[in-house]
Amino acid sequence: MTVSKVPSSESRLRFLYPEGGPGRQIKARLKAGDVQLGGIVDEHARPVLVKLYHQAGFDFVYFEYEHVMYSPTSLADAVVSARDTGLPVIAKTPQLERAEVAKLLELGVSGIQLPRTETREQVEELRSYLKFPPAGTRAVAPGYGNSDYVQPEDWVAWMAEQDKETTLVVHIETRLGYKNIEEIVSTPGVDMLYVGPGDFSIEMGHPGDYDHPDVAGPMADILAVCKSHGVPFGTTASSAEAAAEWVGRGASFFETDDERGLILRAASQLVSDYRRLIG
């Protein structure tokens, strides 16, 4: 009788991600110039939503974890579903705090987005939570979603892979963040920059008007700084047409819309079609 040899944990991880983990994949695609579209998960952190986003063609999933309460189980299930589907996960941490960041990382989140990024010191603190010593202060906890529940045999190699995997996303949405943009973007370890046009438009005196010159102008300034430092710039555009204009300027990723907006638009269109035909 032939006994099958159980593959090593490292070979199983290579089988799951032959081109590297999800975090490295999104960074590689951005570096290659591929515009990345993210579907936002707002209230319904469920595997079915992640699967539907994958079918729709999104490049990554973004979890809005600052303004929304998820149950721990539903969030964990949705993140695992995303990883199994091959979708990188970016999540906004509720606050700049070690345990909050660690829990997201161990769930399997690749990118941590820091709301209200305003100083270099904040970026350096977040980076320390993302990277293992000596680069940072992350505590080791293998065998969770961070390694797809495979227990790595070589901790040194796995820690090095995780340091390549974790992705630091700064989130600019205040005047102070705009004022300090050069020191923020130039901080070592920044992988992506997102401008939140909602709060940024409020700060600039034009709430909800993403395309107003007093809003779009400073955003273009931020984009120019990102380009000078080779940091991918992203935002949420007011429309696909506005997104095309941002891409023309050099934007490379978008956190597009959440399930509430998508369901409302599709449902409204369906009802309108029916009413038009059946009265």
C-alpha positions in Angstrom: 0.0 0.0 0.0 1.3 3.4 -0.9 1.0 6.1 1.8 0.6 9.6 0.5 3.0 12.1 1.9 1.4 15.0 3.6 2.7 18.2 1.9 4.6 20.6 4.1 3.0 23.8 5.3 5.2 25.9 3.0 4.3 23.9 0.0 0.6 24.2 0.8 1.0 28.0 1.1 2.8 28.1 -2.2 -0.1 26.1 -3.7 -2.6 28.6 -2.4 -0.6 31.7 -3.6 1.9 30.7 -6.3 2.4 34.4 -7.2 2.6 35.5 -3.5 -0.1 36.4 -1.1 -3.0 38.8 -1.8 -1.2 41.8 -0.4 1.8 41.4 -2.6 -0.5 40.8 -5.6 -2.3 44.1 -5.3 1.0 45.9 -4.8 2.4 44.2 -7.9 -0.6 45.1 -10.0 -0.5 48.7 -8.9 3.2 48.8 -9.7 2.5 47.4 -13.1 0.0 50.2 -13.8 -3.2 48.2 -13.5 -6.1 50.3 -12.1 -7.6 48.4 -9.2 -11.3 48.6 -8.3 -12.5 47.7 -4.8 -15.9 46.8 -3.7 -16.9 48.2 -0.3 -18.4 45.9 2.4 -20.5 48.1 4.6 -22.9 46.3 6.9 -23.3 42.8 5.4 -19.9 41.1 6.0 -21.0 37.8 4.5 -19.2 35.3 2.3 -22.0 35.5 -0.3 -21.3 39.2 -0.8 -17.6 38.6 -1.3 -18.4 35.9 -3.9 -20.7 38.3 -5.7 -18.1 41.0 -5.7 -15.6 38.5 -7.2 -18.2 37.5 -9.9 -18.7 41.2 -10.7 -14.9 41.6 -11.4 -13.7 43.7 -8.4 -9.9 43.5 -7.8 -10.1 43.8 -4.0 -12.5 44.1 -1.1 -12.6 47.0 1.2 -14.1 46.6 4.7 -15.5 49.9 6.2 -14.6 49.1 9.8 -14.6 52.6 11.2 -18.2 53.5 10.9 -19.8 50.0 10.9 -20.2 47.3 13.6 -19.5 43.8 12.3 -19.9 40.7 14.4 -16.5 39.0 14.8 -17.7 35.8 13.3 -19.2 37.4 10.2 -16.1 39.5 9.6 -13.8 36.5 9.9 -15.9 34.4 7.6 -16.0 37.2 5.0 -12.2 37.8 5.1 -11.6 34.0 4.7 -14.0 33.9 1.8 -12.2 36.8 0.1 -8.8 35.1 0.5 -10.2 31.7 -0.7 -11.6 33.6 -3.7 -8.2 35.3 -4.4 -9.4 38.8 -3.5 -7.0 41.0 -1.4 -8.6 42.6 1.6 -8.1 46.1 2.8 -9.8 47.2 6.0 -10.0 50.5 7.8 -8.9 50.1 11.4 -11.3 51.7 13.8 -8.4 53.4 15.5 -4.6 53.5 15.7 -4.2 50.8 18.4 -2.1 47.7 18.5 -4.9 45.2 19.3 -7.3 46.5 16.7 -4.6 46.2 14.0 -3.4 42.8 15.2 -6.9 41.3 15.1 -7.4 42.4 11.5 -4.0 41.1 10.5 -4.7 37.7 12.1 -8.1 37.5 10.4 -6.2 37.6 7.1 -6.5 41.3 6.2 -3.6 42.3 4.0 -4.0 46.1 3.9 -4.6 48.3 6.9 -6.1 51.7 6.1 -5.7 54.4 8.8 -8.5 57.0 8.9 -7.6 60.6 9.5 -3.9 60.1 8.8 -2.3 63.5 9.7 1.3 63.0 10.7 4.5 61.0 10.0 4.4 59.7 13.5 1.0 58.1 13.0 2.3 56.3 9.9 5.4 55.1 11.7 3.3 53.8 14.6 1.0 51.9 12.2 4.1 50.5 10.3 5.5 49.2 13.6 2.2 47.2 14.2 2.4 45.8 10.7 5.9 44.5 10.6 7.8 42.0 12.7 11.0 42.8 14.6 13.4 44.3 13.8 11.4 46.4 11.3 8.4 46.7 13.7 6.8 45.4 16.8 4.1 43.0 15.5 3.6 40.0 17.8 3.8 36.6 16.2 0.5 34.6 15.8 0.7 32.1 12.9 -1.9 29.6 12.0 -4.9 31.9 11.8 -6.4 33.5 8.7 -3.0 35.3 8.2 -1.7 31.9 6.9 -5.0 30.4 5.8 -4.9 28.2 8.9 -1.7 26.5 7.8 0.8 26.3 10.6 4.1 27.5 9.1 7.1 25.2 9.9 9.7 27.9 9.3 8.7 31.0 11.4 11.6 33.1 10.0 10.6 32.5 6.4 6.9 33.1 7.2 7.6 36.3 9.1 9.6 37.6 6.2 6.7 36.7 3.9 4.2 38.5 6.1 6.4 41.7 6.1 6.1 41.6 2.3 2.4 40.9 2.5 1.1 43.6 4.9 0.1 46.8 3.1 0.0 50.2 4.7 -2.7 52.5 3.3 -2.8 56.1 4.6 -6.2 57.8 4.5 -6.2 61.6 3.9 -9.4 63.4 4.8 -8.4 66.5 6.8 -6.8 69.9 6.3 -4.0 68.9 8.6 -3.3 65.7 6.6 -3.3 67.8 3.4 -0.9 70.3 5.0 1.5 67.5 6.1 1.1 65.5 2.9 4.8 65.6 1.9 6.0 64.2 5.2 3.3 61.6 5.2 3.9 60.3 1.7 7.6 60.3 2.1 7.5 58.2 5.2 9.2 54.8 4.6 6.7 52.0 4.3 3.7 53.8 2.8 2.3 51.4 0.1 -0.9 53.2 -0.9 -2.7 56.5 -0.3 -6.4 57.1 -0.3 -8.2 60.4 -0.2 -11.6 60.2 1.4 -13.6 62.8 -0.5 -16.6 62.8 1.9 -14.8 64.2 4.9 -12.3 66.0 2.7 -15.0 67.9 0.9 -16.4 68.9 4.3 -13.0 70.1 5.4 -12.7 72.1 2.2 -16.1 73.8 2.7 -18.1 72.0 0.1 -19.8 69.0 1.7 -20.6 66.2 -0.7 -19.3 68.0 -3.8 -16.3 65.8 -4.7 -15.7 67.6 -8.0 -15.7 71.2 -6.7 -12.4 72.9 -7.6 -11.7 73.6 -3.9 -11.9 69.9 -3.3 -10.5 68.4 -6.5 -7.7 70.9 -6.6 -6.1 69.9 -3.3 -6.7 66.3 -4.2 -4.7 66.8 -7.4 -1.9 68.3 -5.2 -1.9 65.2 -3.1 -1.8 63.0 -6.3 1.2 65.0 -7.5 3.1 64.3 -4.3 2.2 60.6 -4.5 3.5 60.5 -8.1 6.8 62.1 -7.1 7.3 59.4 -4.4 6.0 56.5 -6.4 3.0 55.9 -4.0 -0.2 54.7 -5.7 -3.1 57.2 -5.3 -6.7 56.3 -4.9 -10.1 57.8 -4.0 -13.8 57.3 -4.4 -15.0 59.1 -7.5 -18.3 60.8 -7.9 -18.9 58.8 -11.1 -17.2 56.5 -13.6 -16.6 59.6 -15.8 -14.9 61.4 -12.9 -12.9 58.2 -12.2 -11.7 58.2 -15.8 -10.5 61.8 -15.3 -8.6 60.8 -12.2 -7.0 57.9 -14.0 -5.9 60.3 -16.7 -4.1 62.3 -14.0 -2.4 59.2 -12.5 -4.9 57.7 -10.0 -4.5 53.9 -9.8 -7.2 52.5 -7.4 -10.7 53.3 -6.3 -12.9 52.2 -3.4 -16.1 52.4 -5.4 -19.4 51.7 -3.6 -20.9 49.6 -0.9 -23.7 47.0 -1.0 -26.3 49.5 0.1 -25.7 51.8 -2.9 -25.4 48.9 -5.3 -28.6 47.2 -4.2 -30.5 50.4 -4.1 -29.5 51.4 -7.7 -30.1 47.9 -9.1 -33.4 47.6 -7.3 -34.6 51.0 -8.3 -33.7 50.3 -12.0 -35.6 47.0 -11.9 -38.7 48.6 -10.4 -38.5 51.4 -12.9 -38.2 49.0 -15.8 -41.2 47.0 -14.6 -43.3 50.2 -14.0 -42.5 51.5 -17.4 -43.7 48.3 -19.0 -46.6 47.2 -16.9 -47.8 50.5 -15.5 
